[in-house]
Structures are given as structure tokens and as C-alpha cells.
Amino acid sequence: MTTIPTSVRAASRELSPLERWYWIADQIAPLNVLGRVRLHGPVAPGTLRAALDGLQARHPLLRVAIEADEAGRRPRFTPLRDRPVPLEHRASGAPDAADGTWARVVDEELVDGRIDWRAGPLARATVLSGAGPDGETHDLVLSLLHVVADGTTVLSLVRQWAELAAGLPVAPRTLSAPAEDLFPAGHRGPAGLDLAREKARRDEDDLRRLAPRRIDADRPVPFERRRTRFLHRALDAAALDGLAAAGRARGATVHGVLAAAMVRAVAEDAGAADGTWYSIGSPVDFRGDLVPPVAPDDVGSYVATVPSLVEHAADRPLWETALAVSADLRTRKARGEQFSMIRLVGDSGPQTVAESMPFVRHLDEKGPINFCVSNIGRFPFPDSIGPWRVSGAQFVAGLSVVGTFVATVNSSHHQLAWNFTYAEGLVSGERAARLADRCVEIVLDLVRTAG
């Protein structure tokens, strides 16, 4: 294994309240985040293993396990030595640019795969190698616990893995403090808790006034038997450019359009009447708002999901709904609701798995959000790294007990990757595919008629 630079200290600290909640959720059902990219061209044997070791050496949180006391309390990161990130390298057959083996492996094995947090490290890697008319391809897939990763994290790490394999320099990173310790001053201490409680009161008032609907379950599934399944969809370059241009002309964000389309697809599928309200979540990346800011290449989970309330009206132009979502999200971010959400988790979240069931049951039955769209926007993944052409960078989120139907979105390599995960049983495979297809159809129709 690559020698760890002495300038990169090992990680050793207690999990923050948000990290602890993700750790608890993962123990009930797997809660992973995955990043994937495809390299086009030959890769020498052993190159990817050595590069993965180098990546691990540069990031303290890739060299930890988690341990707790005998009562399952006070979990903390503990340093590891000489325990590399597991790497499975397998043949995938002929590459398929549209879907193919990588999507099947993610769906059937990786998005719901257990990562042993007791033994560590909190990551594992898979390489799927194939050969076709255009030569070799290698899909690099990196899976991490959500405790230490979000979509930006995994895509940054996959990019760095490929850069190290190409012999490019990647600087070691230091261990960041817990996100909660870096909140802006107004969101720390008693003042931050007051803001969080004000947000909770606003949310409760909205729930009573509007009675927003959620995605109804097809059938009940016990928490410990929740399994995440995965569907891959995408918009090509022409559709992405058309969507972005039309949105700019109307003052709506791409995210607002995607959220509006998702609400409409869900409402139509449920046969909801006009005037029915839905609550859709938007995970907000707050790295740049921390003090000091946290870089995209730093490992950690730096997102918080805030709700937007959307009224369904079948004949309302989707642009109007997209504008409303865009404006609502701007207002919520300006109020710092992303920080308030985390303060609420810290204030009311469980301390142990044993204590978590009332909290989990409340989220499952009455929580304001059970579907969301996590859009990290344009992610600057290069189209070539060293000798390889690069394509298909995207991320996927597992659900555990924190969601029912979730979309993850990034724009890279001149396409918009629009991936969907769903809790099997709560949402049938047929229904999930129907919803995903309808979301894409709504957006493509919007682009075609934008003029």
C-alpha cells in the first residue's frame, strides 16, 4: 500500500450529530453514496489499485473505522493502518454507452451493499472492464457511507482516482472539523437553535394549513428490510443546452424545472386533484457558506435537505411552478434553513439505534419529505484525463429509511445524468420506472415547446 504522507494526520474524533444520524440510519438499512465514471482506453494492470491506495493516503476519512461504547453511544472515527479500500475488478463484457453492466451492478449490488463500518475503511471500489468495437472501457465506481460523503464528495474522489492513475498530482487534504463547528456565527449556539425552532414552527404551520401529500406506499416494508433500487436516465447535450437556455430566459433554474417535473409526475400518477399540495426536498450544498469554506475535494457530507411546498395544477404552465420552486429555494437558503435542518437533527435526533425507532417511525409516517431531487448542478469533470477519454460521471444515493423516491442529478460531459433510487416494495419497480420515464418526458416536452 502507498505510504501515507506524514503531513496527513489520521482522523480521530466523535461523529457530529448529523454524522451520527447517518450512521444510525445505515445500521437499520444501508445508506451509501456512489460515484461512477468511465475511462476509454487501456489501463495497465495494477494502475488502478495503486491509484486507489494513493487516494486513500491523501484523505484522512478514507482511513477510518467507527467505534462506539458498549451501549452503542458516542460513536467516533478511529484511525486505521494498512487496511486498503477493498477493490473488486471484474469483466463487464462489451461496453454499453446507454446503460449496461455498470447500472445493473449498481442496482443489484452496490447501492444497497453493506460497508463494514466497524472494520473500516468506510469505502469500497469496483472496476468493470469491457472491450468493444471502440476499444477498452473501464467503469470506476466508488461507494462510501453517507456518514462521510455526499454527491460532490464521491464525484471529486472518482476524479482524483483517475487523475492519480494517470500520474497527475493530487494534493493531500487535511481533516476538516465537523460541519456543525463551521456554521456561520448566527447559526451557532442559542441563536442558531432559536432559528431552527422558528423554522420548525413554520413547517408545522404549513403542514396544518396545506396538508401536503407525499408519495404513497404500494405496500408496507419493515425498516430493517428496506432495499434501495436504482434506475438510470439522462438528458443529452441538446436537451440540456435547450433546458438551460430556456430557464435563463424565464428566470427559472434547472433545479426548479426538475423539481416541478417530479411533482407533476408524482401527482399525475397518483391521480391527485388540482389544488393538492406536495412537499419535495432539495438537498442544499453548504460548503461555501461554512467558516472557513470547505473545498469540493474535501471528504465529508455537507448537504441538508430543505422542503419546498408545491401546488399541483394540471393546466398550469410548468414554468410557473419551476419559478415558484426556484424562488422558494432561494428564500430558504437565504434564511439558512440548511443549517436549521441540521440543528434540528442534533436537537431531536436519536443517540443510538435502540432509541431511533420512534424518530424513524415519525419520519416515515409524518415527516414532511419522502421524495426529493438532489441536484449538484454542473460538475466540472474533465472530458479527458491523461491518456483516457472520460465520460458518464454521475452519482447515486441510497435511501435507507430517509426517503421513498429520490432523484440525483449532475451535468457533466455534455449530458445531464438523472438517476432515480426507490425503496423496493414501498414503490414497485414498474411504478418507479413509470415515474422516472414521465419525469424525463415532461422535461423534454418543455424543451421542445420552449421556442
LUMNUPA-287429 format. One line per 10 residues: number of its first residue (from 0); their letters; for each residue x, z, y negated of C-alpha. Coordinates in Angstrom, 3 decimals. Example, Ala and Ser with C-alpha at 12.3 -4.5 7.8 and 13.67 -1.06 7.14 Angstrom:
0	as	12.300 7.800 4.500 | 13.670 7.140 1.060
END
This chain:
0	mttiptsvra	0.000 0.000 0.000 | 1.107 -0.699 -3.559 | 2.973 2.178 -5.162 | 0.786 3.896 -7.746 | 2.360 3.857 -11.212 | 3.254 7.377 -12.271 | 1.646 6.688 -15.650 | -1.780 6.505 -13.986 | -2.907 10.044 -13.236 | -5.161 10.800 -10.321
10	asrelspler	-8.748 11.737 -11.108 | -9.827 15.335 -10.665 | -12.905 16.668 -12.461 | -16.512 17.683 -11.904 | -19.132 14.973 -11.884 | -21.115 14.724 -15.084 | -24.911 15.274 -14.935 | -25.574 11.522 -14.772 | -22.904 11.002 -12.098 | -24.311 13.944 -10.139
20	wywiadqiap	-27.808 12.415 -10.193 | -26.481 9.097 -8.866 | -24.548 10.996 -6.189 | -27.718 12.825 -5.106 | -29.739 9.606 -5.048 | -27.084 7.915 -2.903 | -27.339 10.675 -0.321 | -31.078 10.032 0.017 | -30.655 6.238 0.278 | -27.644 4.053 -0.609
30	lnvlgrvrlh	-27.095 3.389 -4.328 | -24.452 0.676 -4.674 | -23.435 -1.886 -7.290 | -21.803 -5.139 -6.137 | -19.777 -7.807 -7.893 | -19.113 -11.263 -6.467 | -17.112 -14.342 -7.444 | -15.950 -17.490 -5.619 | -12.371 -18.798 -5.666 | -11.954 -22.507 -4.895
40	gpvapgtlra	-8.657 -23.348 -3.214 | -6.255 -21.908 -0.648 | -5.216 -18.258 -0.764 | -2.097 -17.179 1.114 | -2.610 -14.603 3.905 | -2.203 -11.080 2.659 | -2.512 -12.031 -1.012 | -5.963 -10.566 -1.483 | -5.057 -7.373 0.382 | -2.008 -6.828 -1.798
50	aldglqarhp	-4.005 -7.598 -4.943 | -6.711 -5.123 -3.935 | -4.069 -2.446 -3.441 | -2.723 -3.250 -6.887 | -6.203 -2.982 -8.357 | -6.718 0.411 -6.752 | -3.378 1.586 -8.090 | -4.441 0.769 -11.642 | -7.746 2.696 -11.662 | -7.929 6.451 -11.019
60	llrvaieade	-11.597 6.353 -9.941 | -10.718 3.903 -7.159 | -8.542 6.630 -5.659 | -11.014 9.483 -5.280 | -13.485 11.050 -2.896 | -16.244 13.508 -3.803 | -16.476 17.040 -2.535 | -18.996 19.823 -3.191 | -19.182 23.520 -2.400 | -20.854 24.899 0.723
70	agrrprftpl	-24.246 24.919 -0.977 | -23.913 21.247 -1.959 | -23.365 22.148 -5.596 | -20.697 21.405 -8.187 | -19.571 18.008 -6.847 | -16.192 16.883 -8.120 | -13.854 13.938 -7.830 | -10.826 14.751 -5.701 | -7.690 12.582 -5.605 | -6.750 10.549 -2.539
80	rdrpvplehr	-3.330 9.418 -1.393 | -2.569 6.491 0.881 | -6.213 5.639 1.564 | -6.712 1.980 0.604 | -10.029 0.387 -0.289 | -11.392 -0.996 3.020 | -11.237 -4.780 3.152 | -13.104 -6.941 5.653 | -12.074 -10.586 5.790 | -14.361 -12.928 7.723
90	asgapdaadg	-15.030 -16.639 8.127 | -18.234 -17.882 6.495 | -18.350 -21.473 7.685 | -18.983 -24.353 5.288 | -19.458 -23.139 1.692 | -22.911 -23.405 0.191 | -22.889 -23.563 -3.601 | -26.552 -22.583 -3.967 | -26.998 -19.573 -1.722 | -25.180 -19.479 1.582
100	twarvvdeel	-23.424 -16.869 3.587 | -22.460 -14.576 0.719 | -26.101 -13.997 -0.250 | -27.103 -13.365 3.357 | -24.262 -10.873 3.871 | -25.114 -9.080 0.625 | -28.785 -8.910 1.616 | -28.329 -7.879 5.241 | -25.281 -5.629 4.994 | -23.652 -4.844 1.672
110	vdgridwrag	-26.295 -3.976 -0.918 | -27.612 -1.251 1.370 | -24.320 -0.396 3.069 | -23.140 3.190 3.148 | -19.909 4.069 1.339 | -18.434 7.320 2.630 | -18.041 9.447 -0.496 | -16.668 12.389 1.479 | -13.711 10.402 2.830 | -13.377 8.003 -0.112
120	plaratvlsg	-12.480 5.787 -1.768 | -15.817 5.023 -3.431 | -15.459 1.274 -2.933 | -15.140 -1.343 -0.240 | -14.358 -5.052 -0.332 | -15.401 -8.128 1.617 | -13.913 -11.631 1.554 | -15.918 -14.522 3.011 | -13.734 -17.592 3.549 | -15.017 -21.057 4.309
130	agpdgethdl	-13.944 -24.682 4.296 | -15.898 -27.783 3.406 | -15.529 -31.293 2.012 | -14.125 -29.936 -1.264 | -11.624 -27.594 0.369 | -11.335 -23.863 0.887 | -13.537 -21.292 -0.794 | -13.241 -17.512 -0.813 | -16.096 -15.276 -1.935 | -14.767 -11.949 -3.190
140	vlsllhvvad	-17.351 -9.160 -3.004 | -16.606 -5.666 -4.255 | -19.045 -2.794 -3.575 | -18.884 0.524 -5.434 | -21.022 3.608 -5.631 | -23.176 3.606 -8.767 | -21.614 7.015 -9.431 | -18.525 5.191 -10.727 | -19.763 1.692 -11.544 | -22.305 -0.476 -13.310
150	gttvlslvrq	-22.596 -4.265 -13.584 | -19.861 -4.580 -16.196 | -17.549 -2.415 -14.098 | -17.858 -4.437 -10.900 | -17.510 -7.807 -12.618 | -14.445 -6.571 -14.506 | -12.914 -5.304 -11.280 | -13.595 -8.528 -9.383 | -11.969 -10.475 -12.218 | -8.924 -8.185 -12.173
160	waelaaglpv	-8.684 -8.502 -8.385 | -8.496 -12.283 -8.698 | -6.004 -12.038 -11.580 | -3.701 -9.803 -9.551 | -3.955 -12.214 -6.615 | -2.817 -14.971 -8.988 | 0.175 -12.901 -10.113 | -1.254 -12.280 -13.588 | -0.644 -8.975 -15.401 | -3.344 -6.307 -15.281
170	aprtlsapae	-2.653 -3.131 -17.241 | -3.225 0.278 -15.617 | -6.165 2.226 -17.025 | -6.398 5.927 -17.736 | -9.224 8.180 -16.601 | -11.981 8.381 -19.205 | -13.792 11.617 -19.912 | -17.392 11.844 -18.653 | -19.681 9.670 -20.744 | -21.640 12.702 -21.946
180	dlfpaghrgp	-18.475 14.117 -23.527 | -18.082 10.948 -25.612 | -21.581 10.766 -27.094 | -21.805 10.368 -30.875 | -21.954 13.720 -32.649 | -25.681 13.511 -33.354 | -26.459 13.247 -29.655 | -24.341 16.190 -28.516 | -25.243 19.844 -28.373 | -28.595 21.240 -29.563
190	agldlareka	-29.203 18.308 -31.936 | -28.920 15.827 -29.084 | -31.217 17.898 -26.900 | -33.810 18.005 -29.697 | -33.692 14.190 -29.935 | -34.080 13.915 -26.183 | -37.121 16.166 -26.203 | -38.640 14.188 -29.078 | -38.197 11.050 -27.004 | -39.838 12.736 -24.014
200	rrdeddlrrl	-42.843 13.678 -26.182 | -43.158 10.108 -27.491 | -43.036 8.780 -23.943 | -45.684 11.239 -22.781 | -47.952 10.272 -25.676 | -47.516 6.578 -24.815 | -48.298 7.219 -21.163 | -51.517 9.066 -22.038 | -52.587 6.534 -24.662 | -51.781 3.285 -22.854
210	aprridadrp	-51.733 4.291 -19.164 | -49.093 1.641 -18.376 | -49.246 0.169 -14.907 | -46.282 -0.012 -12.553 | -45.573 -2.178 -9.532 | -47.965 -1.026 -6.841 | -46.529 -0.350 -3.393 | -47.589 -2.568 -0.493 | -47.200 0.445 1.778 | -45.578 3.889 1.570
220	vpferrrtrf	-41.979 4.232 2.729 | -40.329 7.665 3.122 | -37.474 8.220 0.686 | -34.823 8.515 3.361 | -35.918 5.176 4.865 | -35.780 3.177 1.621 | -33.784 -0.016 2.092 | -32.728 -2.417 -0.647 | -33.133 -6.150 -0.018 | -31.716 -8.980 -2.132
230	lhraldaaal	-32.823 -12.385 -3.456 | -30.576 -14.735 -5.427 | -31.934 -17.000 -8.153 | -30.215 -18.793 -11.075 | -30.728 -20.976 -14.143 | -28.378 -23.937 -14.516 | -26.391 -24.784 -17.645 | -29.071 -26.986 -19.207 | -31.778 -24.361 -18.744 | -29.525 -21.568 -20.023
240	dglaaagrar	-28.486 -23.511 -23.123 | -32.094 -24.502 -23.814 | -33.290 -20.926 -23.433 | -30.593 -19.513 -25.706 | -31.189 -22.157 -28.405 | -34.973 -21.750 -28.361 | -34.631 -17.976 -28.507 | -32.279 -18.130 -31.501 | -34.697 -20.422 -33.333 | -37.533 -17.937 -32.834
250	gatvhgvlaa	-35.578 -14.698 -33.243 | -36.044 -13.617 -29.627 | -33.258 -12.547 -27.319 | -32.719 -13.987 -23.849 | -33.289 -10.473 -22.559 | -36.661 -10.308 -24.313 | -37.708 -13.571 -22.659 | -36.620 -12.440 -19.202 | -38.425 -9.108 -19.555 | -41.581 -10.825 -20.840
260	amvravaeda	-41.481 -13.287 -17.936 | -41.033 -10.487 -15.447 | -44.011 -8.541 -16.812 | -46.176 -11.667 -16.747 | -45.191 -12.480 -13.169 | -45.951 -8.935 -12.023 | -49.268 -8.827 -13.907 | -50.423 -12.202 -12.605 | -49.510 -11.281 -9.060 | -51.471 -8.037 -9.325
270	gaadgtwysi	-54.496 -9.749 -10.880 | -54.226 -7.476 -13.927 | -56.820 -7.865 -16.651 | -55.879 -8.756 -20.206 | -55.093 -5.602 -22.143 | -53.283 -3.976 -19.217 | -50.028 -2.368 -20.277 | -46.808 -2.329 -18.268 | -43.634 -0.304 -18.679 | -40.455 -2.267 -17.948
280	gspvdfrgdl	-36.984 -0.761 -18.103 | -33.903 -2.187 -19.783 | -30.555 -0.646 -18.823 | -28.522 -0.364 -22.036 | -24.730 -0.534 -22.015 | -23.466 2.103 -24.450 | -19.691 1.730 -24.001 | -19.201 0.520 -27.554 | -21.222 3.408 -29.014 | -19.099 6.155 -27.479
290	vppvapddvg	-16.465 8.084 -29.431 | -13.948 6.694 -28.764 | -15.421 3.480 -27.326 | -14.847 2.748 -23.642 | -13.428 -0.657 -22.709 | -15.273 -3.004 -20.325 | -12.301 -2.811 -17.955 | -12.610 0.970 -17.558 | -14.246 2.114 -14.343 | -17.425 4.150 -14.712
300	syvatvpslv	-21.180 3.994 -15.148 | -22.080 3.524 -18.804 | -25.706 2.429 -18.828 | -29.008 4.198 -19.361 | -32.434 2.688 -18.767 | -34.957 2.796 -21.606 | -38.589 1.670 -21.254 | -40.474 -0.940 -23.231 | -44.265 -0.987 -23.145 | -45.670 -4.498 -22.858
310	ehaadrplwe	-49.312 -5.550 -23.073 | -50.354 -8.320 -20.694 | -52.438 -11.126 -22.169 | -52.562 -14.297 -20.099 | -53.126 -16.637 -23.061 | -50.638 -15.039 -25.449 | -47.568 -17.224 -26.033 | -44.688 -15.736 -24.113 | -42.502 -15.975 -27.216 | -44.686 -13.353 -28.907
320	talavsadlr	-44.164 -10.946 -26.037 | -40.440 -11.708 -25.985 | -40.175 -10.965 -29.711 | -42.027 -7.681 -29.227 | -39.697 -6.641 -26.397 | -36.616 -7.654 -28.413 | -37.757 -5.655 -31.448 | -38.769 -2.630 -29.383 | -35.418 -2.503 -27.631 | -33.541 -2.753 -30.946
330	trkargeqfs	-35.565 0.171 -32.297 | -34.961 2.298 -29.220 | -31.232 1.598 -29.238 | -31.034 2.428 -32.955 | -32.683 5.780 -32.220 | -30.106 6.399 -29.497 | -32.673 6.621 -26.708 | -29.985 5.584 -24.240 | -28.253 8.883 -24.939 | -31.512 10.812 -24.888
340	mirlvgdsgp	-32.322 9.467 -21.418 | -29.064 10.885 -20.101 | -29.601 14.201 -21.878 | -33.000 14.446 -20.167 | -31.399 13.849 -16.767 | -28.879 16.559 -17.485 | -31.572 18.933 -18.729 | -34.104 18.444 -15.924 | -32.283 16.669 -13.117 | -31.638 18.323 -9.747
350	qtvaesmpfv	-28.414 20.097 -8.873 | -28.459 19.394 -5.122 | -30.114 17.099 -2.602 | -32.187 20.004 -1.344 | -33.563 20.607 -4.832 | -34.114 16.927 -5.623 | -37.342 16.163 -3.774 | -39.823 17.326 -6.472 | -37.817 15.388 -9.080 | -37.629 12.274 -6.881
360	rhldekgpin	-41.310 12.508 -5.964 | -42.260 12.737 -9.644 | -40.178 9.653 -10.490 | -41.653 7.768 -7.541 | -45.288 8.612 -8.272 | -45.490 9.156 -12.027 | -42.208 8.062 -13.593 | -42.595 5.598 -16.474 | -40.376 2.905 -14.901 | -40.233 1.432 -11.412
370	fcvsnigrfp	-39.170 -2.088 -12.317 | -36.557 -3.290 -14.781 | -34.251 -6.099 -15.818 | -30.577 -5.230 -16.205 | -29.012 -7.974 -18.323 | -25.372 -7.673 -19.383 | -25.539 -10.995 -21.223 | -22.648 -13.418 -21.374 | -19.825 -12.020 -19.309 | -16.517 -13.739 -20.180
380	fpdsigpwrv	-15.410 -14.605 -16.671 | -12.796 -17.390 -16.824 | -13.541 -20.705 -15.138 | -10.034 -20.761 -13.672 | -7.611 -18.031 -12.651 | -4.094 -19.016 -11.648 | -4.341 -21.919 -9.189 | -8.062 -21.487 -8.499 | -11.241 -22.813 -9.962 | -13.675 -19.921 -10.259
390	sgaqfvagls	-17.485 -19.935 -10.041 | -20.545 -17.838 -9.366 | -19.579 -14.485 -10.912 | -22.567 -12.130 -10.712 | -23.626 -8.613 -9.854 | -26.277 -6.968 -7.700 | -27.751 -3.465 -7.890 | -29.009 -1.324 -5.045 | -32.136 0.766 -5.597 | -32.030 3.933 -3.505
400	vvgtfvatvn	-35.008 5.943 -4.858 | -34.697 4.915 -8.506 | -36.665 1.661 -8.502 | -39.004 -0.705 -6.667 | -38.210 -4.181 -8.027 | -35.147 -4.840 -10.190 | -33.509 -7.918 -11.696 | -29.804 -8.082 -12.566 | -28.636 -10.806 -14.925 | -25.393 -12.170 -16.330
410	sshhqlawnf	-24.371 -15.503 -17.810 | -21.017 -16.790 -16.580 | -19.586 -20.168 -15.535 | -22.327 -22.048 -17.444 | -25.201 -20.571 -15.475 | -27.456 -17.540 -15.619 | -27.375 -15.552 -12.405 | -30.759 -13.898 -11.946 | -30.658 -11.649 -8.917 | -33.546 -9.558 -7.617
420	tyaeglvsge	-33.494 -6.482 -5.422 | -36.545 -4.771 -3.993 | -37.380 -1.765 -1.862 | -38.342 -3.200 1.503 | -41.830 -2.135 2.523 | -42.808 -0.929 -0.913 | -42.594 -4.623 -1.754 | -42.901 -7.119 1.086 | -40.311 -9.868 1.425 | -42.971 -12.505 0.838
430	raarladrcv	-44.202 -10.778 -2.323 | -40.672 -10.286 -3.657 | -39.837 -13.969 -3.183 | -43.106 -14.959 -4.837 | -42.374 -12.731 -7.840 | -38.787 -13.972 -8.172 | -39.856 -17.609 -8.000 | -42.621 -17.048 -10.530 | -40.212 -15.348 -12.968 | -37.930 -18.383 -12.869
440	eivldlvrta	-40.853 -20.813 -13.112 | -42.218 -19.070 -16.224 | -38.856 -19.298 -17.995 | -38.252 -22.924 -17.016 | -41.736 -23.849 -18.256 | -40.968 -22.061 -21.529 | -37.743 -24.004 -21.980 | -39.410 -27.335 -21.190 | -42.123 -26.767 -23.792 | -39.885 -25.207 -26.466
450	g	-39.221 -28.565 -28.113
END
